[in-house]
Amino acid sequence: MQVNYRKRIKESMVKYIFSVLVISISILLFSCKENKSTNSDSTLVAFKPHNKSMNSGKDCGLPDSMVMECAVLDVAWLEPLSSNNNLNSAISDTLDYFIKGMIGECIFPEENHFRYGSLSLDSLAKIYFNQHQEFINEFPEAVSKVWSIDINVDSIYQNTKTISLAVNGYTYLGGAHPNSFTSYHSFEKSTGRIISLADIIIKYKEFLKIAEKEFRKNQEITEEQDLEEAGYFFDEGKYALPSQFCITGDGLNLFYNNYEAAAYAVGQISYTIPYEMLQDIIDLSKIR
């Protein structure tokens, strides 16, 4: 039975976006990478980096420009070294869940990929490499036989109360273009509890108005333009918050992944709402 791998990987990334919305776990964003804290406070959490790189294929050992048939899996993650074991466990468990979820979404796109969180990284890699070989056997004349899954974790920002991390995923499984997805995760340092937008928003309607105004400004859309008619994926042209946000030193950064708010060609959408605009709109005491 033939499987349309190209169509499947595109659909898988869209499904992943909505799965993140359902479980309501925080965050994401490219531009907030520029806001890494330089504070020397003793409460800052240190991290130990880890990485694992695996590949399978007949010419994986050749220079990149000569590789024609190879599947690669690269994973780099961070181990928290906090004195708070609850925080360490919360961070480690969340990273493990999302890293395996991103891999699972690629190799089990038609099923609940988070079911495979109990599998080891080596087991997931074996399934991935087997699927790559099956693809080669089924489509020997395929233009591209190079597959890649690259996942890394960044420490984005932290202060005395919170810490934010990003899980960045890049995948290419022979389709028309690669796909990428980032999930951001903010934690309360004292308890390890994950912080969501709902935890800090006091006046939701006011926050939504400000977020939409800044979105339109970022995308150069006038107040009169209908968002759906302008090409954005908002039902009936009604603005909606993204699945991802990031706590930064300057404000809340809102982040839309590919396909979440617009077509792939538009790219990821990211903008920051300064805290000065959010006085009495969000509970700043929880994050600053």
C-alpha positions in Angstrom: 0.0 0.0 0.0 1.5 3.3 -1.1 1.8 6.2 1.4 2.0 9.8 0.3 4.9 10.9 2.5 5.0 14.4 1.1 1.3 15.1 1.9 1.6 13.3 5.2 4.4 15.4 6.6 2.7 18.6 5.7 -0.5 17.4 7.4 1.4 16.3 10.4 2.8 19.7 11.1 -0.7 21.2 11.0 -1.9 18.5 13.4 0.9 19.2 15.7 0.0 22.9 16.0 -3.6 22.0 17.1 -2.4 19.3 19.5 -0.4 21.9 21.3 -3.4 24.2 21.5 -5.5 21.4 23.1 -3.0 20.6 25.8 -2.6 24.3 26.5 1.1 24.2 27.3 3.1 27.4 26.7 5.0 29.1 24.4 7.3 30.0 21.6 9.2 32.5 19.6 12.1 33.4 17.6 12.7 37.0 18.4 12.7 36.5 22.1 16.0 34.6 21.7 17.6 38.1 21.7 16.3 38.6 25.2 18.4 36.0 27.1 19.1 37.2 30.6 22.5 38.5 31.5 21.6 38.8 35.2 24.2 37.4 37.5 21.6 36.7 40.3 22.3 33.4 42.2 18.7 32.3 41.4 19.6 31.7 37.7 19.3 28.1 36.7 22.3 26.5 35.0 22.0 23.8 32.4 24.1 20.9 31.2 23.8 20.4 27.4 23.3 16.9 25.9 23.1 15.8 22.3 22.5 12.7 20.3 23.1 12.3 16.5 22.1 9.2 14.6 21.8 8.4 10.9 21.0 5.6 8.6 21.6 5.2 4.8 24.1 4.0 2.2 26.0 7.3 1.9 25.6 9.1 5.2 29.3 9.3 5.6 29.9 11.3 2.5 30.2 15.2 2.5 26.8 16.9 2.6 26.9 17.9 -1.0 27.3 14.3 -2.1 24.7 12.7 0.2 21.8 11.3 -1.8 20.3 8.6 0.4 20.4 9.2 4.2 18.1 9.8 7.1 19.4 11.9 10.0 18.2 12.5 13.5 19.8 15.1 15.6 18.6 16.0 19.1 20.2 18.5 21.5 18.6 19.1 24.9 19.3 20.8 28.2 19.4 19.2 31.7 18.4 21.7 34.5 20.8 21.9 37.4 18.6 23.8 39.9 18.6 23.1 43.6 14.8 22.7 43.3 14.0 19.1 42.3 10.4 20.0 41.5 11.6 22.5 38.9 14.2 20.1 37.5 11.6 17.4 37.1 9.0 19.7 35.5 11.5 21.0 33.0 13.0 17.6 32.1 9.6 15.9 31.8 8.2 18.7 29.6 11.3 18.7 27.3 11.2 14.9 27.0 7.4 15.0 26.2 7.7 17.5 23.4 11.0 16.2 21.9 9.5 12.7 21.6 6.2 14.3 20.4 7.9 16.1 17.6 9.6 12.8 16.4 6.4 10.9 16.9 4.4 13.4 14.8 6.8 12.7 11.9 6.7 8.9 12.1 3.1 8.4 13.4 1.2 11.4 11.9 -2.1 9.6 11.6 -2.1 8.5 15.2 -1.8 10.2 18.6 2.0 10.7 18.5 2.1 11.5 22.2 1.3 7.9 22.9 4.9 7.1 22.0 6.4 9.1 24.9 7.2 5.9 26.7 9.5 4.8 23.8 13.2 5.6 24.1 15.0 7.9 21.7 16.8 4.9 20.2 13.5 3.1 19.6 11.9 6.1 17.9 15.0 6.5 15.8 14.8 2.9 14.7 11.2 3.3 13.6 12.1 6.5 11.7 15.0 4.9 9.9 12.9 1.9 8.9 10.3 4.2 7.5 13.0 6.0 5.5 14.1 2.7 4.0 10.5 1.7 3.2 10.1 5.0 1.4 13.3 4.4 -0.7 12.1 0.9 -1.6 8.6 2.1 -2.6 9.8 5.2 -4.4 13.2 4.4 -5.9 12.9 7.3 -8.4 12.1 9.9 -5.8 14.0 13.2 -6.4 15.0 13.5 -2.7 15.9 10.6 -0.5 17.5 12.6 2.2 15.4 12.9 5.4 16.2 15.0 8.4 14.8 15.6 11.9 16.7 18.2 13.9 15.5 19.2 17.4 17.2 21.5 19.8 16.3 23.2 23.1 17.3 26.8 24.0 17.2 28.6 27.3 15.5 31.8 26.3 15.0 34.0 29.3 14.9 33.9 33.1 14.6 36.2 36.1 14.1 35.5 39.8 10.6 34.2 39.3 10.4 32.5 35.9 12.3 30.7 33.3 11.4 30.2 29.6 12.7 27.5 27.3 12.1 26.7 23.6 11.9 23.4 21.8 12.7 24.0 18.2 12.0 21.3 15.6 13.1 21.2 11.9 12.0 18.4 9.7 12.4 17.5 6.0 10.9 14.2 4.8 11.2 14.6 1.0 8.3 17.1 0.5 8.2 20.4 -1.4 9.8 22.2 1.5 11.0 21.6 5.1 8.8 22.3 8.1 9.6 23.9 11.4 7.8 24.2 14.7 8.7 25.8 18.0 7.1 25.3 21.4 7.8 27.6 24.3 7.6 26.6 27.9 7.6 29.0 30.9 8.0 27.7 34.5 7.5 29.2 37.9 10.8 28.7 39.6 9.5 28.3 43.1 7.2 25.4 42.2 8.1 24.1 38.8 4.5 24.8 37.6 4.0 25.6 33.9 2.8 29.2 33.3 0.1 29.7 30.8 -1.4 33.0 29.4 -4.6 32.2 31.4 -2.5 32.3 34.6 -1.4 35.9 34.1 -4.1 37.6 32.1 -6.5 39.6 34.3 -8.6 41.4 31.7 -8.9 39.0 28.7 -10.9 41.3 26.4 -8.5 44.2 26.9 -5.5 41.9 26.3 -7.1 40.5 23.1 -7.6 44.0 21.7 -4.0 45.0 22.4 -2.7 41.7 20.9 -4.8 42.2 17.8 -3.7 45.8 17.4 0.0 44.8 17.7 -0.6 41.9 15.3 -2.0 44.2 12.7 0.8 46.6 13.2 3.4 43.9 12.8 1.7 42.6 9.6 0.9 46.0 8.2 -2.8 45.4 8.2 -5.2 48.4 8.7 -7.8 48.3 11.3 -10.5 48.3 8.6 -9.2 45.2 6.8 -10.9 41.8 7.4 -8.2 39.4 8.6 -9.6 36.4 6.7 -10.0 38.4 3.5 -6.4 39.6 4.0 -5.3 35.9 3.8 -5.0 35.0 7.5 -6.3 31.8 9.0 -8.8 33.4 11.5 -12.3 32.1 11.3 -14.7 34.8 10.1 -11.8 37.2 10.3 -11.9 37.1 14.1 -8.4 37.5 15.6 -7.2 34.7 17.9 -4.2 34.4 20.2 -1.4 32.1 19.2 -0.6 28.7 20.9 2.8 30.0 21.9 4.1 32.9 24.0 7.3 33.8 25.7 8.1 35.8 28.8 11.0 38.2 28.0 12.7 41.1 29.7 10.8 43.7 27.6 7.3 42.2 27.3 5.2 39.2 26.3 6.2 37.8 22.9 3.4 36.2 20.9 4.4 33.6 18.3 2.5 31.9 15.5 4.0 28.8 13.9 3.8 28.1 10.2 0.2 27.4 9.1 -1.2 28.6 12.4 -2.1 32.1 11.3 -1.1 32.2 7.6 0.2 30.3 4.7 3.7 28.7 4.8 5.1 31.5 2.5 4.3 34.1 5.2 6.5 32.3 7.7 6.4 32.4 11.4 4.9 35.5 13.0 6.4 37.0 16.1 5.9 40.2 18.0 6.3 41.6 21.5 3.8 43.5 23.6 5.7 45.8 26.0 4.9 45.5 29.6 4.1 49.2 29.7 1.1 48.4 27.5 -0.1 45.7 29.8 -0.3 47.4 33.2 -3.4 46.1 35.0 -4.1 43.9 32.0 -1.9 41.0 33.2 -0.5 40.1 36.6 3.0 41.4 36.3 3.8 40.3 39.9 3.8 36.7 38.8 6.4 37.0 36.1 8.7 40.0 37.2 
